[in-house]
Amino acid sequence: MPLVGLLVGNSVAHALGNGSRYAGGTLLVAMGAWQLAQTARASRKGLRPPSIATRRLLLTAFALSIDNLVVGFSLGVQHTPVIEAVVAFAVASVGLTLLGLEFGRRLATVVGSGSQYLAGIVLVSVGILVAVGEL
């Protein structure tokens, strides 16, 4: 997404404006609320919470990437070299994703079944922070 933003540039950045921030935040809040509802429903019925479906995982990734698109736009306006930006975003994104996956896996073993609730709360919280411009 940052690469797309770098290549498209300033005109689209102005058209999207803060609307992309609200759209991404809303999607994340919706995904978190869905996670909480599904977990509560499964727990009432005595079932295991459902695992994340590929479609939901892709939608969450898209919602998080909207912010990256806007960052790419701003970097494109400032004529940031594409290769430097792509390498920086790739290293940061992959590194933090792997760190998050490992931390989440370890946290799930400690928290147990509450990890599904925790995941939903984190998504809602991140969505709110994205929407209000804190992330």
DSSP file with accessible surface (Angstrom, degrees, kcal/mol):
  #  RESIDUE AA STRUCTURE BP1 BP2  ACC     N-H-->O    O-->H-N    N-H-->O    O-->H-N    TCO  KAPPA ALPHA  PHI   PSI    X-CA   Y-CA   Z-CA
    1    1 A M     >        0   0   72      0, 0.0     4,-2.5     0, 0.0     5,-0.2   0.000 360.0 360.0 360.0 -41.9    0.0    0.0    0.0
    2    2 A P  H  >  +     0   0   18      0, 0.0     4,-2.7     0, 0.0     5,-0.2   0.903 360.0  52.2 -62.0 -35.4    2.8    2.5    0.7
    3    3 A L  H  > S+     0   0   73      2,-0.2     4,-2.3     1,-0.2     5,-0.2   0.928 108.7  49.4 -64.4 -42.9    4.2    1.7   -2.7
    4    4 A V  H  > S+     0   0   75      1,-0.2     4,-2.5     2,-0.2     5,-0.3   0.936 112.0  49.6 -59.8 -44.7    0.9    2.4   -4.4
    5    5 A G  H  X S+     0   0    0     -4,-2.5     4,-2.4     1,-0.2    -2,-0.2   0.913 109.4  51.3 -61.0 -42.2    0.6    5.6   -2.5
    6    6 A L  H  < S+     0   0   16     -4,-2.7    -1,-0.2     1,-0.2    -2,-0.2   0.907 114.2  43.8 -60.6 -41.5    4.1    6.6   -3.6
    7    7 A L  H  < S+     0   0  122     -4,-2.3    -2,-0.2    -5,-0.2    -1,-0.2   0.842 115.4  45.8 -76.7 -33.0    3.3    6.0   -7.2
    8    8 A V  H  < S+     0   0   68     -4,-2.5     3,-0.3    -5,-0.2     4,-0.2   0.913  94.2 179.2 -79.0 -43.9   -0.1    7.6   -7.3
    9    9 A G     X  -     0   0   12     -4,-2.4     4,-1.2    -5,-0.3     3,-0.3  -0.322  37.4 -16.0  89.1-158.3    0.9   10.7   -5.4
   10   10 A N  H  > S+     0   0   73      1,-0.2     4,-2.1     2,-0.2     5,-0.2   0.803 115.8  62.2 -66.5 -41.7   -0.6   13.9   -4.3
   11   11 A S  H  > S+     0   0   90     -3,-0.3     4,-1.4     1,-0.2    -1,-0.2   0.912 109.3  41.5 -60.4 -42.4   -3.9   14.2   -6.2
   12   12 A V  H  > S+     0   0   51     -3,-0.3     4,-2.6    -4,-0.2     5,-0.3   0.872 108.6  61.2 -73.6 -32.8   -5.4   11.1   -4.8
   13   13 A A  H  X S+     0   0   20     -4,-1.2     4,-2.7     1,-0.2    -2,-0.2   0.918 105.8  46.7 -60.3 -41.5   -4.1   11.9   -1.3
   14   14 A H  H  < S+     0   0  139     -4,-2.1    -1,-0.2     1,-0.2    -2,-0.2   0.880 111.1  52.4 -68.3 -35.8   -6.1   15.1   -1.2
   15   15 A A  H  < S+     0   0   86     -4,-1.4    -2,-0.2    -5,-0.2    -1,-0.2   0.904 115.8  39.5 -66.8 -40.6   -9.2   13.3   -2.5
   16   16 A L  H >X S+     0   0   66     -4,-2.6     3,-1.4     1,-0.1     4,-0.6   0.907  85.1 152.8 -75.1 -43.3   -9.0   10.7    0.2
   17   17 A G  T >< S-     0   0   31     -4,-2.7     3,-0.9    -5,-0.3     4,-0.4  -0.055  74.8 -23.3  50.4-143.5   -8.0   13.1    3.0
   18   18 A N  T 3> S+     0   0   97      1,-0.2     4,-1.8     2,-0.2     3,-0.4   0.616 121.7  86.5 -74.9 -11.1   -9.0   12.0    6.5
   19   19 A G  H <> S+     0   0   40     -3,-1.4     4,-2.5     1,-0.2    -1,-0.2   0.856  84.3  55.6 -58.8 -34.6  -11.8    9.9    5.1
   20   20 A S  H <X S+     0   0   10     -3,-0.9     4,-2.7    -4,-0.6     5,-0.2   0.881 104.0  54.2 -67.1 -35.0   -9.4    7.0    4.7
   21   21 A R  H  > S+     0   0   52     -4,-0.4     4,-2.4    -3,-0.4    -1,-0.2   0.935 111.2  44.8 -63.1 -43.9   -8.4    7.2    8.3
   22   22 A Y  H  X S+     0   0  114     -4,-1.8     4,-2.7     2,-0.2    -2,-0.2   0.900 113.0  51.0 -68.2 -38.5  -12.1    6.9    9.4
   23   23 A A  H  X S+     0   0   46     -4,-2.5     4,-2.4     2,-0.2    -2,-0.2   0.943 112.9  45.1 -64.5 -46.2  -12.8    4.1    6.9
   24   24 A G  H  X S+     0   0    1     -4,-2.7     4,-2.2     2,-0.2    -2,-0.2   0.928 114.7  48.3 -63.7 -43.2   -9.8    2.1    8.2
   25   25 A G  H  X S+     0   0    0     -4,-2.4     4,-2.5    -5,-0.2    -2,-0.2   0.917 111.3  50.2 -62.8 -42.5  -10.7    2.7   11.8
   26   26 A T  H  X S+     0   0   92     -4,-2.7     4,-2.7     1,-0.2    -1,-0.2   0.911 109.5  51.2 -63.7 -42.0  -14.3    1.8   11.2
   27   27 A L  H  X S+     0   0   50     -4,-2.4     4,-2.5     2,-0.2    -1,-0.2   0.920 111.4  47.7 -61.2 -42.6  -13.3   -1.5    9.5
   28   28 A L  H  X S+     0   0    0     -4,-2.2     4,-2.5     2,-0.2    -2,-0.2   0.913 111.8  49.0 -67.1 -41.2  -11.0   -2.4   12.4
   29   29 A V  H  X S+     0   0   48     -4,-2.5     4,-2.9     2,-0.2     5,-0.2   0.930 112.1  49.7 -62.0 -42.7  -13.7   -1.6   15.0
   30   30 A A  H  X S+     0   0   54     -4,-2.7     4,-2.5     1,-0.2    -2,-0.2   0.918 111.0  48.9 -62.8 -42.1  -16.2   -3.7   13.0
   31   31 A M  H  X S+     0   0   12     -4,-2.5     4,-2.3     2,-0.2    -1,-0.2   0.913 113.2  47.3 -64.4 -41.6  -13.7   -6.6   12.8
   32   32 A G  H  X S+     0   0    0     -4,-2.5     4,-2.5     2,-0.2    -2,-0.2   0.912 112.0  49.4 -65.8 -42.2  -13.0   -6.4   16.6
   33   33 A A  H  X S+     0   0   51     -4,-2.9     4,-2.6     2,-0.2    -2,-0.2   0.905 111.2  50.2 -63.3 -40.8  -16.7   -6.2   17.4
   34   34 A W  H  X S+     0   0  123     -4,-2.5     4,-2.8    -5,-0.2     5,-0.2   0.923 109.8  50.9 -61.5 -44.2  -17.4   -9.2   15.1
   35   35 A Q  H  X S+     0   0    4     -4,-2.3     4,-2.3     1,-0.2    -2,-0.2   0.928 112.0  46.9 -59.2 -45.8  -14.6  -11.2   16.9
   36   36 A L  H  X S+     0   0   48     -4,-2.5     4,-2.5     2,-0.2    -2,-0.2   0.918 113.4  48.2 -63.9 -42.9  -16.1  -10.3   20.3
   37   37 A A  H  X S+     0   0   44     -4,-2.6     4,-2.6     2,-0.2    -2,-0.2   0.923 112.8  47.5 -65.1 -43.9  -19.6  -11.3   19.2
   38   38 A Q  H  X S+     0   0   37     -4,-2.8     4,-2.4     2,-0.2    -1,-0.2   0.898 113.2  48.6 -64.4 -40.5  -18.4  -14.6   17.7
   39   39 A T  H  X S+     0   0    2     -4,-2.3     4,-2.5    -5,-0.2    -2,-0.2   0.924 112.6  47.6 -66.6 -43.0  -16.4  -15.5   20.8
   40   40 A A  H  X S+     0   0   26     -4,-2.5     4,-2.3     2,-0.2    -2,-0.2   0.917 112.3  50.2 -64.1 -41.6  -19.3  -14.7   23.1
   41   41 A R  H  X S+     0   0  102     -4,-2.6     4,-1.6     1,-0.2    -2,-0.2   0.930 112.5  46.6 -62.6 -45.0  -21.7  -16.7   21.0
   42   42 A A  H  <>S+     0   0    8     -4,-2.4     5,-3.0     1,-0.2     4,-0.4   0.903 111.7  51.3 -65.8 -38.2  -19.3  -19.7   20.9
   43   43 A S  H ><5S+     0   0   67     -4,-2.5     3,-0.8     1,-0.2    -1,-0.2   0.882 107.2  52.8 -69.6 -35.0  -18.8  -19.5   24.7
   44   44 A R  H 3<5S+     0   0  183     -4,-2.3    -1,-0.2     1,-0.2    -2,-0.2   0.867 113.2  44.5 -64.4 -34.9  -22.5  -19.4   25.4
   45   45 A K  T 3<5S-     0   0  144     -4,-1.6    -1,-0.2    -5,-0.2    -2,-0.2   0.427 116.0-116.0 -88.9  -1.6  -22.9  -22.6   23.4
   46   46 A G  T < 5S+     0   0   68     -3,-0.8    -3,-0.2    -4,-0.4     2,-0.2   0.740  71.8 131.9  75.2  22.7  -19.9  -24.2   25.0
   47   47 A L      < -     0   0  110     -5,-3.0    -1,-0.2    -6,-0.2    -2,-0.1  -0.608  65.5 -96.3-101.7 165.6  -18.0  -24.3   21.7
   48   48 A R        -     0   0  224     -2,-0.2     3,-0.1    -3,-0.1    -1,-0.1  -0.578  50.1-101.4 -74.0 141.1  -14.5  -23.3   20.8
   49   49 A P        -     0   0   29      0, 0.0   -10,-0.1     0, 0.0    -1,-0.1  -0.346  46.5-100.9 -60.6 143.8  -14.3  -19.8   19.3
   50   50 A P        -     0   0   54      0, 0.0     2,-0.1     0, 0.0     3,-0.1  -0.339  34.5-116.6 -67.6 147.8  -14.0  -19.9   15.5
   51   51 A S        -     0   0  100      1,-0.1     2,-0.4    -3,-0.1    -3,-0.0  -0.411  43.9 -83.1 -76.8 163.5  -10.5  -19.4   14.0
   52   52 A I        -     0   0   86     -2,-0.1    -1,-0.1     1,-0.1     2,-0.1  -0.527  45.9-135.5 -72.9 124.6  -10.0  -16.4   11.8
   53   53 A A     >  -     0   0   54     -2,-0.4     4,-2.5     1,-0.1     5,-0.2  -0.413  19.6-114.5 -76.1 154.9  -11.1  -17.1    8.2
   54   54 A T  H  > S+     0   0  106      1,-0.2     4,-2.8     2,-0.2     5,-0.2   0.901 116.4  54.9 -57.1 -41.0   -8.9  -16.1    5.3
   55   55 A R  H  > S+     0   0  213      1,-0.2     4,-2.2     2,-0.2    -1,-0.2   0.923 110.2  45.4 -61.3 -43.5  -11.5  -13.6    4.2
   56   56 A R  H  > S+     0   0   30      2,-0.2     4,-2.4     1,-0.2    -1,-0.2   0.886 111.6  52.7 -67.8 -37.4  -11.6  -11.9    7.6
   57   57 A L  H  X S+     0   0  103     -4,-2.5     4,-2.4     2,-0.2    -2,-0.2   0.929 110.5  47.5 -63.7 -43.2   -7.8  -11.9    7.8
   58   58 A L  H  X S+     0   0  114     -4,-2.8     4,-2.5     2,-0.2    -2,-0.2   0.899 110.9  51.4 -65.2 -39.4   -7.6  -10.2    4.4
   59   59 A L  H  X S+     0   0   71     -4,-2.2     4,-2.5    -5,-0.2    -2,-0.2   0.919 110.7  48.7 -65.4 -40.2  -10.2   -7.6    5.4
   60   60 A T  H  X S+     0   0   23     -4,-2.4     4,-2.3     2,-0.2    -2,-0.2   0.928 111.4  49.5 -64.2 -44.0   -8.3   -6.8    8.5
   61   61 A A  H  X S+     0   0   48     -4,-2.4     4,-1.8     1,-0.2    -2,-0.2   0.913 111.0  50.3 -61.8 -40.2   -5.0   -6.5    6.6
   62   62 A F  H  X S+     0   0  101     -4,-2.5     4,-1.1     2,-0.2    -2,-0.2   0.931 108.8  51.5 -63.5 -44.1   -6.7   -4.2    4.1
   63   63 A A  H >X S+     0   0    2     -4,-2.5     4,-0.6     1,-0.2     3,-0.5   0.914 112.1  46.2 -61.2 -41.5   -8.1   -2.0    6.9
   64   64 A L  H 3X S+     0   0   81     -4,-2.3     4,-0.7     1,-0.2     3,-0.5   0.830 108.9  57.3 -69.4 -28.8   -4.7   -1.7    8.4
   65   65 A S  H 3X S+     0   0   31     -4,-1.8     4,-2.0     1,-0.2    -1,-0.2   0.690  86.2  76.6 -78.6 -17.6   -3.1   -0.9    5.0
   66   66 A I  H <X S+     0   0   16     -4,-1.1     4,-1.8    -3,-0.5    -1,-0.2   0.923  95.2  50.7 -59.4 -41.3   -5.4    2.1    4.3
   67   67 A D  H  X S+     0   0   38     -4,-0.6     4,-2.2    -3,-0.5    -1,-0.2   0.899 107.5  53.6 -60.7 -41.0   -3.2    4.1    6.7
   68   68 A N  H  X S+     0   0   47     -4,-0.7     4,-2.5     1,-0.2    -1,-0.2   0.850 103.7  57.0 -63.0 -33.6   -0.1    2.9    4.8
   69   69 A L  H  X S+     0   0   25     -4,-2.0     4,-2.1     2,-0.2    -1,-0.2   0.944 107.6  46.5 -62.1 -45.6   -1.6    4.1    1.6
   70   70 A V  H  X S+     0   0   48     -4,-1.8     4,-2.2     2,-0.2    -2,-0.2   0.905 111.0  52.1 -65.7 -38.9   -2.0    7.6    3.0
   71   71 A V  H  X S+     0   0   58     -4,-2.2     4,-2.4     1,-0.2    -1,-0.2   0.931 108.3  52.1 -62.0 -42.1    1.6    7.6    4.3
   72   72 A G  H  X S+     0   0    0     -4,-2.5     4,-2.5     1,-0.2    -2,-0.2   0.897 106.9  53.4 -60.4 -39.4    2.7    6.5    0.9
   73   73 A F  H  X S+     0   0    4     -4,-2.1     4,-2.2     2,-0.2    -1,-0.2   0.945 109.2  47.6 -59.3 -47.1    0.9    9.5   -0.6
   74   74 A S  H  X S+     0   0   52     -4,-2.2     4,-1.4     1,-0.2    -2,-0.2   0.888 112.0  49.7 -66.2 -35.9    2.6   11.9    1.7
   75   75 A L  H  <>S+     0   0   35     -4,-2.4     5,-2.3     2,-0.2    -1,-0.2   0.890 109.4  52.7 -67.3 -36.4    6.0   10.3    0.9
   76   76 A G  H ><5S+     0   0   15     -4,-2.5     3,-1.4     1,-0.2    -2,-0.2   0.897 106.2  52.8 -65.1 -38.8    5.3   10.6   -2.8
   77   77 A V  H 3<5S+     0   0   56     -4,-2.2    -1,-0.2     1,-0.3    -2,-0.2   0.866 108.5  50.7 -63.7 -34.3    4.5   14.3   -2.5
   78   78 A Q  T 3<5S-     0   0  134     -4,-1.4    -1,-0.3    -5,-0.2    -2,-0.2   0.340 114.4-119.5 -86.6   6.0    7.8   14.8   -0.8
   79   79 A H  T < 5 +     0   0  168     -3,-1.4    -3,-0.2     1,-0.2    -2,-0.1   0.865  44.8 180.0  58.1  42.1    9.6   13.0   -3.6
   80   80 A T      < -     0   0   35     -5,-2.3    -1,-0.2     1,-0.1     2,-0.1  -0.517  39.7 -98.7 -69.5 135.3   11.0   10.2   -1.3
   81   81 A P     >  -     0   0   67      0, 0.0     4,-2.1     0, 0.0     5,-0.2  -0.381  29.2-138.4 -58.1 130.6   13.0    7.7   -3.3
   82   82 A V  H  > S+     0   0   59      1,-0.2     4,-2.9     2,-0.2     5,-0.2   0.903  98.4  51.9 -60.7 -45.7   10.8    4.7   -4.0
   83   83 A I  H  > S+     0   0  131      1,-0.2     4,-2.5     2,-0.2     5,-0.2   0.930 110.5  48.0 -61.7 -44.1   13.4    2.0   -3.2
   84   84 A E  H  > S+     0   0  133      1,-0.2     4,-2.4     2,-0.2    -1,-0.2   0.919 113.9  47.2 -62.3 -43.6   14.3    3.5    0.2
   85   85 A A  H  X S+     0   0    6     -4,-2.1     4,-2.8     2,-0.2     5,-0.3   0.918 112.1  49.4 -64.9 -44.1   10.6    3.8    1.1
   86   86 A V  H  X S+     0   0   55     -4,-2.9     4,-2.7     2,-0.2     5,-0.2   0.934 112.8  47.0 -63.2 -43.8    9.8    0.2    0.0
   87   87 A V  H  X S+     0   0   82     -4,-2.5     4,-2.7    -5,-0.2     5,-0.3   0.938 113.4  48.5 -63.8 -44.9   12.8   -1.2    1.9
   88   88 A A  H  X S+     0   0   59     -4,-2.4     4,-2.4    -5,-0.2     5,-0.2   0.936 115.3  43.7 -61.7 -47.3   11.9    0.7    5.1
   89   89 A F  H  X S+     0   0   43     -4,-2.8     4,-2.9     2,-0.2     5,-0.3   0.896 113.9  51.2 -66.4 -38.6    8.3   -0.3    5.0
   90   90 A A  H  X S+     0   0   50     -4,-2.7     4,-2.6    -5,-0.3     5,-0.4   0.944 112.6  44.6 -64.0 -47.4    9.1   -3.9    4.2
   91   91 A V  H  X S+     0   0  104     -4,-2.7     4,-2.4    -5,-0.2     5,-0.3   0.943 118.1  43.7 -63.1 -47.0   11.5   -4.3    7.0
   92   92 A A  H  X S+     0   0   49     -4,-2.4     4,-2.7    -5,-0.3     5,-0.3   0.935 116.7  46.2 -65.2 -45.5    9.2   -2.5    9.5
   93   93 A S  H  X S+     0   0   49     -4,-2.9     4,-2.2    -5,-0.2     5,-0.2   0.942 117.1  41.5 -65.1 -48.3    6.1   -4.3    8.4
   94   94 A V  H  X S+     0   0   86     -4,-2.6     4,-2.7    -5,-0.3     5,-0.2   0.943 117.0  48.9 -66.0 -45.5    7.6   -7.8    8.3
   95   95 A G  H  X S+     0   0   40     -4,-2.4     4,-2.3    -5,-0.4    -2,-0.2   0.940 115.3  42.4 -60.6 -47.9    9.5   -7.3   11.5
   96   96 A L  H  X S+     0   0  118     -4,-2.7     4,-2.7    -5,-0.3    -1,-0.2   0.865 113.1  53.5 -70.3 -33.4    6.6   -6.0   13.5
   97   97 A T  H  X S+     0   0   85     -4,-2.2     4,-2.7    -5,-0.3    -2,-0.2   0.941 111.3  45.5 -64.8 -45.9    4.2   -8.6   12.1
   98   98 A L  H  X S+     0   0  107     -4,-2.7     4,-2.4     2,-0.2     5,-0.2   0.911 113.4  50.3 -63.8 -40.3    6.5  -11.4   13.1
   99   99 A L  H  X S+     0   0  117     -4,-2.3     4,-2.8    -5,-0.2     5,-0.2   0.931 112.1  47.8 -61.8 -44.4    7.0   -9.9   16.5
  100  100 A G  H  X S+     0   0   41     -4,-2.7     4,-2.9     2,-0.2     5,-0.2   0.901 110.6  51.1 -63.9 -41.7    3.2   -9.5   16.9
  101  101 A L  H  X S+     0   0  117     -4,-2.7     4,-2.3     2,-0.2    -1,-0.2   0.929 113.8  44.2 -61.4 -44.7    2.6  -13.1   15.8
  102  102 A E  H  X S+     0   0   67     -4,-2.4     4,-2.4     2,-0.2     5,-0.2   0.935 115.1  47.5 -67.6 -44.4    5.1  -14.4   18.3
  103  103 A F  H  X S+     0   0  135     -4,-2.8     4,-2.7    -5,-0.2    -2,-0.2   0.926 113.2  49.5 -62.2 -43.1    3.8  -12.2   21.1
  104  104 A G  H  X S+     0   0   34     -4,-2.9     4,-2.4    -5,-0.2    -1,-0.2   0.901 109.9  50.7 -62.9 -41.0    0.2  -13.2   20.3
  105  105 A R  H  X S+     0   0  139     -4,-2.3     4,-1.4    -5,-0.2    -2,-0.2   0.938 114.0  44.1 -62.7 -45.1    1.1  -16.9   20.3
  106  106 A R  H  X S+     0   0  152     -4,-2.4     4,-1.2     1,-0.2    -2,-0.2   0.899 113.1  51.1 -67.9 -39.4    2.8  -16.6   23.7
  107  107 A L  H  X S+     0   0   52     -4,-2.7     4,-3.3     1,-0.2     5,-0.4   0.889 105.0  57.6 -64.8 -37.3    0.1  -14.5   25.2
  108  108 A A  H  X S+     0   0   35     -4,-2.4     4,-2.2     1,-0.2     7,-0.2   0.861 103.7  52.6 -62.8 -34.6   -2.6  -17.0   24.0
  109  109 A T  H  < S+     0   0  108     -4,-1.4    -1,-0.2     2,-0.2    -2,-0.2   0.848 115.8  40.8 -70.7 -29.5   -0.9  -19.8   26.0
  110  110 A V  H  < S+     0   0  121     -4,-1.2    -2,-0.2    -3,-0.2    -1,-0.2   0.919 123.1  36.6 -81.2 -45.9   -1.0  -17.6   29.1
  111  111 A V  H >< S-     0   0   62     -4,-3.3     3,-1.1     1,-0.2     2,-0.2   0.791  89.1-173.3 -80.9 -28.0   -4.4  -16.1   28.7
  112  112 A G  G ><  +     0   0   35     -4,-2.2     3,-2.1    -5,-0.4     4,-0.3  -0.491  66.3   1.2  72.0-133.0   -6.0  -19.3   27.2
  113  113 A S  G >  S+     0   0  101      1,-0.3     3,-1.0    -2,-0.2     4,-0.5   0.732 124.2  70.0 -66.8 -19.5   -9.6  -19.0   26.0
  114  114 A G  G <> S+     0   0   24     -3,-1.1     4,-2.5     1,-0.2    -1,-0.3   0.620  76.6  84.3 -71.4  -9.5   -9.7  -15.3   26.9
  115  115 A S  H <> S+     0   0   28     -3,-2.1     4,-2.6     1,-0.2    -1,-0.2   0.839  84.1  56.8 -64.4 -30.3   -7.2  -14.6   24.1
  116  116 A Q  H <> S+     0   0   47     -3,-1.0     4,-1.8    -4,-0.3    -1,-0.2   0.907 109.6  45.2 -65.9 -40.5  -10.1  -14.5   21.6
  117  117 A Y  H  > S+     0   0   83     -4,-0.5     4,-2.5     2,-0.2    -2,-0.2   0.919 112.1  52.0 -65.8 -43.3  -11.7  -11.7   23.7
  118  118 A L  H  X S+     0   0   59     -4,-2.5     4,-2.6     1,-0.2    -2,-0.2   0.911 107.4  52.4 -60.4 -41.7   -8.3  -10.0   24.0
  119  119 A A  H  X S+     0   0   42     -4,-2.6     4,-2.3     1,-0.2    -1,-0.2   0.915 110.3  48.2 -61.2 -42.7   -7.9  -10.1   20.2
  120  120 A G  H  X S+     0   0    0     -4,-1.8     4,-2.4     2,-0.2    -2,-0.2   0.921 111.5  49.5 -64.3 -41.6  -11.3   -8.5   19.6
  121  121 A I  H  X S+     0   0   88     -4,-2.5     4,-2.7     1,-0.2    -2,-0.2   0.910 110.0  51.4 -64.8 -40.3  -10.6   -5.8   22.2
  122  122 A V  H  X S+     0   0   76     -4,-2.6     4,-3.0     2,-0.2     5,-0.3   0.933 110.0  49.3 -62.9 -44.5   -7.2   -5.0   20.6
  123  123 A L  H  X S+     0   0   33     -4,-2.3     4,-2.5     2,-0.2    -2,-0.2   0.930 112.6  47.0 -61.4 -44.7   -8.8   -4.7   17.2
  124  124 A V  H  X S+     0   0   33     -4,-2.4     4,-2.3     2,-0.2    -2,-0.2   0.940 114.1  48.2 -62.2 -44.7  -11.5   -2.3   18.5
  125  125 A S  H  X S+     0   0   56     -4,-2.7     4,-2.5     1,-0.2    -2,-0.2   0.924 112.6  46.9 -62.7 -46.6   -8.9   -0.3   20.3
  126  126 A V  H  X S+     0   0   39     -4,-3.0     4,-2.7     1,-0.2     5,-0.2   0.912 110.8  53.8 -62.4 -41.0   -6.6    0.0   17.3
  127  127 A G  H  X S+     0   0    0     -4,-2.5     4,-2.5    -5,-0.3    -2,-0.2   0.917 109.5  47.1 -59.8 -42.7   -9.5    1.0   15.1
  128  128 A I  H  X S+     0   0   88     -4,-2.3     4,-2.2     2,-0.2     6,-0.2   0.934 112.5  49.6 -65.4 -43.5  -10.5    3.8   17.5
  129  129 A L  H  <>S+     0   0   71     -4,-2.5     5,-2.5     1,-0.2     6,-1.1   0.891 111.9  48.6 -62.8 -39.2   -6.9    5.0   17.6
  130  130 A V  H ><5S+     0   0    9     -4,-2.7     3,-1.0     4,-0.2    -1,-0.2   0.941 111.3  50.2 -64.7 -45.2   -6.6    4.9   13.8
  131  131 A A  H 3<5S+     0   0   20     -4,-2.5    -2,-0.2     1,-0.3    -1,-0.2   0.863 112.2  45.9 -64.3 -35.7   -9.9    6.8   13.4
  132  132 A V  T 3<5S-     0   0   86     -4,-2.2    -1,-0.3    -5,-0.2    -2,-0.2   0.467 117.6-111.7 -89.1   0.9   -8.9    9.6   15.9
  133  133 A G  T < 5S+     0   0   35     -3,-1.0    -3,-0.2    -4,-0.5    -2,-0.1   0.670  83.8 119.8  85.0  18.0   -5.5    9.9   14.3
  134  134 A E      <       0   0  140     -5,-2.5    -4,-0.2    -6,-0.2    -5,-0.1   0.599 360.0 360.0 -88.4 -14.7   -3.4    8.6   17.1
  135  135 A L              0   0  109     -6,-1.1    -2,-0.1    -9,-0.1    -1,-0.0  -0.931 360.0 360.0-124.1 360.0   -2.0    5.8   15.0
